[in-house]
Amino acid sequence: MELHERIKFAIKQSGFTQNALAEKLGISRGSISQWVSGNIATRTVPSRENLFRLAELSGVPIEWLWSGRESAAHKPQKPEGSLSVSEYQDEEGLGDGEVEIPALNLQVGAGSRIVCETIQEERKFRYARSWLQKYGLDSKYLFRVRVYGDSMEPYIKNGAWITVDKSRTNIQNGKIYVLRSGEEIQVKALFKRPDSGIIIRSNNPAYPDVQVSATDMEHIAIIGEVIEFSVTLISPIKNGSTI
């Protein structure tokens, strides 16, 4: 379900008409119509503040409304195929049902300015093979990096490790990506603009949105989608077997 569809669902859950909701939020009805438009050319993205207000009014989890992932409160405890990650050394070897994922010495900025230099493998982590199968992930595309800064809090904390899938570079509204902007490496939520540009958004409201026009996209490179930090951000596939 894409962002505009989640917004439409949240509006229905709120019990408000679009006119009543617009009055409640202090915006025009036309703005709400643009949020839920089926036409990507006329569709717009709500501000962070309006998304939070809509979540409050509708009772839907802000995590789900923002990114489409399930609220942690509704996740079962340690389900089959749950994430299991630990660091290991070569001499220890991998156990049955385990896959190696490298951690790079690349630091990604979440409010802190991080300039990319040489990228090398720094450490190794073991992942449960069943977790990769559950989400249809291929281990050769995955790596771990550490986040520095508070712009993605409260979801991604300063110093947190994140797992990135470099095969996932097509932007989906509200998903979180590691990207290169000029010489800087950042972790941010991305939204498409009608002109083929993007909006770079932080979770922390202290950081304003960054608008990138289509002509400036040549300075942006999507490295990969963040698929995990403390909770999994993608949905399981049926009968997944790719590792």
Secondary structure in CASP SS format (residue, H / E / C, confidence):
PFRMAT SS
TARGET T0000
AUTHOR 0000-0000-0000
METHOD secondary structure of the structure
MODEL  1
M C 1.00
E C 1.00
L H 1.00
H H 1.00
E H 1.00
R H 1.00
I H 1.00
K H 1.00
F H 1.00
A H 1.00
I H 1.00
K H 1.00
Q H 1.00
S H 1.00
G C 1.00
F C 1.00
T C 1.00
Q H 1.00
N H 1.00
A H 1.00
L H 1.00
A H 1.00
E H 1.00
K H 1.00
L H 1.00
G C 1.00
I C 1.00
S C 1.00
R H 1.00
G H 1.00
S H 1.00
I H 1.00
S H 1.00
Q H 1.00
W H 1.00
V C 1.00
S C 1.00
G C 1.00
N C 1.00
I C 1.00
A C 1.00
T C 1.00
R C 1.00
T C 1.00
V C 1.00
P C 1.00
S C 1.00
R H 1.00
E H 1.00
N H 1.00
L H 1.00
F H 1.00
R H 1.00
L H 1.00
A H 1.00
E H 1.00
L H 1.00
S H 1.00
G C 1.00
V C 1.00
P C 1.00
I H 1.00
E H 1.00
W H 1.00
L H 1.00
W H 1.00
S H 1.00
G C 1.00
R C 1.00
E C 1.00
S C 1.00
A H 1.00
A H 1.00
H H 1.00
K C 1.00
P C 1.00
Q C 1.00
K C 1.00
P C 1.00
E C 1.00
G C 1.00
S C 1.00
L C 1.00
S C 1.00
V E 1.00
S E 1.00
E E 1.00
Y C 1.00
Q C 1.00
D H 1.00
E H 1.00
E H 1.00
G C 1.00
L C 1.00
G C 1.00
D C 1.00
G C 1.00
E E 1.00
V E 1.00
E E 1.00
I E 1.00
P E 1.00
A E 1.00
L E 1.00
N E 1.00
L E 1.00
Q E 1.00
V E 1.00
G E 1.00
A C 1.00
G C 1.00
S C 1.00
R C 1.00
I C 1.00
V E 1.00
C C 1.00
E C 1.00
T C 1.00
I C 1.00
Q C 1.00
E E 1.00
E E 1.00
R E 1.00
K E 1.00
F E 1.00
R E 1.00
Y E 1.00
A E 1.00
R H 1.00
S H 1.00
W H 1.00
L H 1.00
Q H 1.00
K H 1.00
Y C 1.00
G C 1.00
L C 1.00
D C 1.00
S H 1.00
K H 1.00
Y H 1.00
L E 1.00
F E 1.00
R E 1.00
V E 1.00
R E 1.00
V E 1.00
Y E 1.00
G C 1.00
D C 1.00
S C 1.00
M C 1.00
E C 1.00
P C 1.00
Y C 1.00
I C 1.00
K C 1.00
N C 1.00
G C 1.00
A C 1.00
W E 1.00
I E 1.00
T E 1.00
V E 1.00
D E 1.00
K C 1.00
S C 1.00
R C 1.00
T C 1.00
N C 1.00
I C 1.00
Q C 1.00
N C 1.00
G C 1.00
K C 1.00
I E 1.00
Y E 1.00
V E 1.00
L E 1.00
R E 1.00
S E 1.00
G C 1.00
E C 1.00
E E 1.00
I E 1.00
Q E 1.00
V E 1.00
K E 1.00
A E 1.00
L E 1.00
F E 1.00
K E 1.00
R C 1.00
P C 1.00
D C 1.00
S C 1.00
G C 1.00
I E 1.00
I E 1.00
I E 1.00
R E 1.00
S C 1.00
N C 1.00
N C 1.00
P C 1.00
A C 1.00
Y C 1.00
P C 1.00
D C 1.00
V E 1.00
Q E 1.00
V E 1.00
S C 1.00
A H 1.00
T H 1.00
D H 1.00
M H 1.00
E H 1.00
H H 1.00
I E 1.00
A E 1.00
I E 1.00
I E 1.00
G E 1.00
E E 1.00
V E 1.00
I E 1.00
E E 1.00
F C 1.00
S C 1.00
V C 1.00
T E 1.00
L C 1.00
I C 1.00
S C 1.00
P C 1.00
I C 1.00
K C 1.00
N C 1.00
G C 1.00
S C 1.00
T C 1.00
I C 1.00
END
